[in-house]
Amino acid sequence: MLARHEGGRAEVRTSPLHGRGLFASGRIPEGAEIGVYPLLILSTDDTEQLKTTRLYHYVFYVDETAGGAVRCAVAFGDISMCNHSVHPNAGFDIDADAQTVTLTALSDIAPDTEILIDYEDFAEQAL
């Protein structure tokens, strides 16, 4: 299974932060899986080429070679609408072997609250 969404926990809406965002459609308890989304993992060469495009703001870091070359991935589905916060209420875990990213609540998320993740090293480039 490439994508799984737990009971329609989230939906894309207009965000006061950056145009669109992902919002809780109901209460999401801490630790709950919000969804599992498919990834397209890019080669290090493709990642380098992507750095000059707007799409680079929406990628997820996968790994890095000993020489410092990075591989990123494009996520498909609603997770791509998650906005950044240094105080996120959700976290994500990349599974390169399964080519998926799992979004999980880091705290209780009230209905209609925007689901925010920490872009980590990509925050400066994306904002």
Contact map, one row per residue, 1 for C-alpha under 8 A:
1111000000000000000000000000000000000000000000000000000000000000000000000000000000000000000000000000000000000000000000000000000
1111000000000000000000000000000000011100000000000000000000000000000000000000000000000000000000000001000000000000000000000000000
1111100000000000000000000000000000111100000000000000000000000000000000000000000000000000000000000001000000000000000000000000000
1111110000000000000000000000000000111000000000000000000000000000000000000000000000000000000000000000000000000000000000000000000
0011111110000000000000000000000001110000000000000000000000000000000000000000000000000000000000000000000000000000000000000000000
0001111110000000000000000000000011100000000000000000000000000000000000000000000000000000000000000000000000000000000000000000000
0000111110000000000000000000000000000000000000000000000000000000000000000000000000000000000000000000000000000000000000000000000
0000111111100000000000001000000000000000000000000000000000000000000000000000000000000000000000000000000000000000000000000000000
0000111111100000000000011111000001000000000000000000000000000000000000000000000000000000000000000000000000000000000000000000000
0000000111110000000001111100000001000000000000000000000000000000000000000000000000000000000000000000000000000000000000000000000
0000000111111000000001111000000000000000000000000000000000000000000000000000010000000000000000000000000000000000000000000000000
0000000001111100000111100000000000000000000000000000000000000000000000000000010010000000000000000000000000000000000000000000000
0000000000111110000111100000000000000000000000000000000000000000000000000000000000000000000000000000000000000000000000000000000
0000000000011111001110000000000000000000000000000000000000000000000000000000000000000000000000000000000000000000000000000000000
0000000000001111111111000000000000000000000000000000000000000000000000000000000000000000000000000000000000000000010000000000000
0000000000000111111100000000000000000000000000000000000000000000000000000000000000000000000000000000000000000000000000000000000
0000000000000011111110000000000000000000000000000000000000000000000000000000000000100000000000000000000000000000000000000000000
0000000000000011111110000000000000000000000000000000000000000000000000000000000000100000000000000000000000000000000000000000000
0000000000000111111110000000000000000000000000000000000000000000000000000000000000000000000000000000000000000000000000000000000
0000000000011111111111000000000000000000000000000000000000000000000000000000000010000000000000000000000000000000000000000000000
0000000000011110111111100000000000000000000000000000000000000000000000000000000011100000000000000000000000000000011000000000000
0000000001111010000111110000000000000000000000000000000000000000000000000000011011100000000000000000000000000000011100000000000
0000000001111000000011111000000000000000000000000000000000000000000000000000000000000000000000000000000000000011111000000000000
0000000011100000000001111111000000000000000000000000000000000000000000000000000000000000000000000000000000001111111000000000000
0000000111100000000000111110000000000000000000000000000000000000000000000000000000000000000000000000000000000011000000000000000
0000000011000000000000011111000000000000000000000000000000000000000000000000000000000000000000000000000000000111000000000000000
0000000010000000000000011111100000000000000000000000000000000000000000000000000000000000000000000000000000011110000000000000000
0000000010000000000000010111110101000000000000000000000000000000000000000000000000000000000000000000000010011110000000000000000
0000000000000000000000000011111100000000000000000000000000000000000000000000000000000000000000000000000010111000000000000000000
0000000000000000000000000001111100000000000000000000000000000000000000000000000000000000000000000000000111111000000000000000000
0000000000000000000000000000111110000000000000000000000000000000000000000000000000000000000000000000000111100000000000000000000
0000000000000000000000000001111111000000000000000000000000000000000000000000000000000000000000000000000110000000000000000000000
0000010000000000000000000000001111110000000000000000000000000000000000000000000000000000000000000000011110000000000000000000000
0000110011000000000000000001000111110000000000000000000000000000000000000000000000000000000000000000011110000000000000000000000
0011110000000000000000000000000011111000000000000000000000000000000000000000000000000000000000000000011100000000000000000000000
0111100000000000000000000000000011111100000000000000000000000000000000000000000000000000000000000001111000000000000000000000000
0111000000000000000000000000000000111110000000000000000000000000000000000011101000000000000000000001110000000000000000000000000
0110000000000000000000000000000000011111000000000000000000000000000000000011100000000000000000000011100000000000000000000000000
0000000000000000000000000000000000001111100000000000000000000000000000001111000000000000000000000011100000000000000000000000000
0000000000000000000000000000000000000111110000000000000000000000000000001111000000000000000000000010000000000000000000000000000
0000000000000000000000000000000000000011111000000000000000000100000000111100000000000000000000010010000000000000000000000000000
0000000000000000000000000000000000000001111111100000000000000000000000111100000000000000000000000000000000000000000000000000000
0000000000000000000000000000000000000000111111100000000000000000000000110000000000000000000000000000000000000000000000000000000
0000000000000000000000000000000000000000011111110000000000000000000011110000000000000000000000000000000000000000000000000000000
0000000000000000000000000000000000000000011111111000000000000000000000000000000000000000000000000000000000000000000000000000000
0000000000000000000000000000000000000000011111111100000000000000000000000000000000000000000000000000000000000000000000000000000
0000000000000000000000000000000000000000011111111110000000000000000001110000000000000000000000000000000000000000000000000000000
0000000000000000000000000000000000000000000111111111000000000000000000000000000000000000000000000000000000000000000000000000000
0000000000000000000000000000000000000000000011111111100000000000000000000000000000000000000000000000000000000000000000000000000
0000000000000000000000000000000000000000000001111111101100000000000000000000000000000000000000000000000000000000000000000000000
0000000000000000000000000000000000000000000000111111110100000000000000000000000000000000000000000000000000000000000000000000000
0000000000000000000000000000000000000000000000011111110100000000000000000000000000000000000000000000000000000000000000000000000
0000000000000000000000000000000000000000000000001111111100000000000000000000000000000000000000000000000000000000000000000000000
0000000000000000000000000000000000000000000000000011111111000000000000000000000000000000000000000000000000000000000000000000000
0000000000000000000000000000000000000000000000000100111111100000000000000000000000000000000000000000000000000000000000000000000
0000000000000000000000000000000000000000000000000111111111100000000000000000000000000000000000000000000000000000000000000000010
0000000000000000000000000000000000000000000000000000011111100000000000000000000000000000000000000000000000000000000000000100110
0000000000000000000000000000000000000000000000000000011111110000000000000110000100000000000000000000000000000000000000000000010
0000000000000000000000000000000000000000000000000000001111111000000000011110000000000000000000000000000000000000000000000000000
0000000000000000000000000000000000000000000000000000000001111100000000011110000000000000000000000000000000000000000000000000000
0000000000000000000000000000000000000000000000000000000000111110000001111000000000000000000000000000000000000000000000000000000
0000000000000000000000000000000000000000100000000000000000011111000001111000000000000000000001010000000000000000000000000000000
0000000000000000000000000000000000000000000000000000000000001111100001110000000000000000000000000000000000000000000000000000000
0000000000000000000000000000000000000000000000000000000000000111111111100000000000000000000000000000000000000000000000000000000
0000000000000000000000000000000000000000000000000000000000000011111111000000000000000000000000000000000000000000000000000000000
0000000000000000000000000000000000000000000000000000000000000001111110000000000000000000000000000000000000000000000000000000000
0000000000000000000000000000000000000000000000000000000000000001111110000000000000000000000000000000000000000000000000000000000
0000000000000000000000000000000000000000000000000000000000000001111111000000000000000000000000000000000000000000000000000000000
0000000000000000000000000000000000000000000100000000000000000001111111100000000000000000000000000000000000000000000000000000000
0000000000000000000000000000000000000000000100100000000000001111100111110000000000000000000000000000000000000000000000000000000
0000000000000000000000000000000000000000111100100000000000001111000011111000000000000000000000000000000000000000000000000000000
0000000000000000000000000000000000000000111100100000000000111110000001111100000000000000000000000000000000000000000000000000000
0000000000000000000000000000000000000011110000000000000000111100000000111110000000000000000000000000000000000000000000000000000
0000000000000000000000000000000000000011110000000000000001110000000000011111000000000000000000000000000000000000000000000000000
0000000000000000000000000000000000001111000000000000000001110000000000001111101100000000000000000001100000000000000000000000000
0000000000000000000000000000000000001111000000000000000000000000000000000111111100000000000000000000000000000000000000000000000
0000000000000000000000000000000000001100000000000000000000000000000000000011111100000000000000000000000000000000000000000000000
0000000000110000000001000000000000000000000000000000000000000000000000000001111111000000000000000000000000000000000000000000000
0000000000000000000001000000000000001000000000000000000000000000000000000011111111000000000000000000001000000000000000000000000
0000000000000000000000000000000000000000000000000000000001000000000000000011111111000000000000000000000000000000000000000000000
0000000000010000000111000000000000000000000000000000000000000000000000000000011111100000000000000000000000000000000000000000000
0000000000000000000011000000000000000000000000000000000000000000000000000000011111110000000000000000000000000000001110000000000
0000000000000000110011000000000000000000000000000000000000000000000000000000000011111000000000000000000000000000001110000000000
0000000000000000000000000000000000000000000000000000000000000000000000000000000001111101000000000000000000000000000111100010000
0000000000000000000000000000000000000000000000000000000000000000000000000000000000111111000000000000000000000000000111100000000
0000000000000000000000000000000000000000000000000000000000000000000000000000000000011111000000000000000000000000000011000000000
0000000000000000000000000000000000000000000000000000000000000000000000000000000000001111100000000000000000000000000011000000000
0000000000000000000000000000000000000000000000000000000000000000000000000000000000011111111000000000000001000000001111000000000
0000000000000000000000000000000000000000000000000000000000000000000000000000000000000011111000000000000011111000001110000000000
0000000000000000000000000000000000000000000000000000000000000000000000000000000000000001111100000000001111100000001110000000000
0000000000000000000000000000000000000000000000000000000000000000000000000000000000000001111110000000001111000000000011000000000
0000000000000000000000000000000000000000000000000000000000000000000000000000000000000000011111000000111100000000000010000000000
0000000000000000000000000000000000000000000000000000000000000000000000000000000000000000001111100000111000000000000000000000000
0000000000000000000000000000000000000000000000000000000000000100000000000000000000000000000111110011110000000000000000000000000
0000000000000000000000000000000000000000000000000000000000000000000000000000000000000000000011111111100000000000000000000000000
0000000000000000000000000000000000000000100000000000000000000100000000000000000000000000000001111111000000000000000000000000000
0000000000000000000000000000000000000000000000000000000000000000000000000000000000000000000000111111000000000000000000000000000
0000000000000000000000000000000000000000000000000000000000000000000000000000000000000000000000111111000000000000000000000000000
0000000000000000000000000000000000000111100000000000000000000000000000000000000000000000000001111111100000000000000000000000000
0110000000000000000000000000000000011110000000000000000000000000000000000010000000000000000001111111110000000000000000000000000
0000000000000000000000000000000000011110000000000000000000000000000000000010000000000000000111100011111000000000000000000000000
0000000000000000000000000000000011111000000000000000000000000000000000000000000000000000000111000001111100000000000000000000000
0000000000000000000000000000000011110000000000000000000000000000000000000000001000000000011110000000111110000000000000000000000
0000000000000000000000000000011111100000000000000000000000000000000000000000000000000000011100000000011111000000000000000000000
0000000000000000000000000001111111000000000000000000000000000000000000000000000000000000111000000000001111111000000000000000000
0000000000000000000000000000011000000000000000000000000000000000000000000000000000000001111000000000000111110000000000000000000
0000000000000000000000000000111000000000000000000000000000000000000000000000000000000000110000000000000011111000000000000000000
0000000000000000000000000011110000000000000000000000000000000000000000000000000000000000100000000000000011111100000000000000000
0000000000000000000000010011110000000000000000000000000000000000000000000000000000000000100000000000000010111110101000000000000
0000000000000000000000010111000000000000000000000000000000000000000000000000000000000000000000000000000000011111100000000000000
0000000000000000000000111111000000000000000000000000000000000000000000000000000000000000000000000000000000001111100000000000000
0000000000000000000000111100000000000000000000000000000000000000000000000000000000000000000000000000000000000111110000000000000
0000000000000000000000110000000000000000000000000000000000000000000000000000000000000000000000000000000000001111111000000000000
0000000000000010000011110000000000000000000000000000000000000000000000000000000000000000000000000000000000000001111100000000000
0000000000000000000011110000000000000000000000000000000000000000000000000000000001100001110000000000000000001000111110000000000
0000000000000000000001000000000000000000000000000000000000000000000000000000000001111001110000000000000000000000011111000000000
0000000000000000000000000000000000000000000000000000000000000000000000000000000001111111111100000000000000000000001111100000000
0000000000000000000000000000000000000000000000000000000000000000000000000000000000011111001000000000000000000000000111110010000
0000000000000000000000000000000000000000000000000000000000000000000000000000000000011000000000000000000000000000000011111110000
0000000000000000000000000000000000000000000000000000000000000000000000000000000000000000000000000000000000000000000001111110000
0000000000000000000000000000000000000000000000000000000000000000000000000000000000000000000000000000000000000000000000111111000
0000000000000000000000000000000000000000000000000000000010000000000000000000000000000000000000000000000000000000000000111111110
0000000000000000000000000000000000000000000000000000000000000000000000000000000000010000000000000000000000000000000001111111111
0000000000000000000000000000000000000000000000000000000000000000000000000000000000000000000000000000000000000000000000001111111
0000000000000000000000000000000000000000000000000000000010000000000000000000000000000000000000000000000000000000000000000111111
0000000000000000000000000000000000000000000000000000000111000000000000000000000000000000000000000000000000000000000000000111111
0000000000000000000000000000000000000000000000000000000000000000000000000000000000000000000000000000000000000000000000000011111
